């Protein structure tokens, strides 16, 4: 289980993420400033993997040697 703190207008709120191994599911709950869970949803393993792929930042594009040479020529 992990807590993730809200940002900006959600400061003081948190997202609690729990993994339940026997059931093979992930449960998300939203907690308010008073420490009360206000909403919750469970995802199966497949949906949790899809969510993980969605929130993973895209890889940064590394420049190729050709791109580096073109940049040098433009200077």
N, C-alpha and C positions, 0 to 999 in steps of 0.2 A: 504494500500500500504506500502511495506517495500523495502528498499535498502539493498543489501548484497554486501560487498566489496570483490573484487577479492584478491587472494593470489598469492604469488611467482611471476611468469612472468605475471600474470594478475593484479598486483597491479596497481591502477589507474583506473581500469575498475570496473564496478558494474553490478549487476543483480537486476533489479527492478521487483518485483512481485506484481501484483494487482489482487484483487478479485472483480469481478463484480457480485453483487447479483441479480439484475433483470434477467440478462442473464445466471446466474449460470455457470460462467466460471472463469478460472484463466489465467491471461496473464503474460508472462515472456518477458522482454526485456533486451537486453545487451547494456550497455552504455559504450562508450569509454572515454578516458582521457579528451576529449574536451567537454564532456557533451552531446554528440550526440548519440541517439539510433541507433545502427547498425543492430540489428536483433530483431524480436519479433515472438512469437508463443502463441496461445491460446489453453488451454486444457479445456475439459469439466470436470464436477465434478468427474466423474469416473476415468478419467486419472490423475487428480490432486491427488486423494486419492491414486492411485497406485504409483505415484511419491513420495508422502509423506512416504509411506511404504518402498520404496526403499532407501530413504536417511536417514531413522531412523536407528541409530546404533543398532546392535543386542544386546539383553540383555546379561549382564554379567552372567556367570554361577556361581551360588552360590555353594560352596562346601557343601556336605551333612555331617552329623555327621559321617557316615561311612568313607568318604574321610578324614575327620579330624583325625579319629582314625588310619587309615592306615598311614597317614603322621607321626604321633607320633611314631608308631612302627618302621618305617624306620629309625628313628634318632638314 
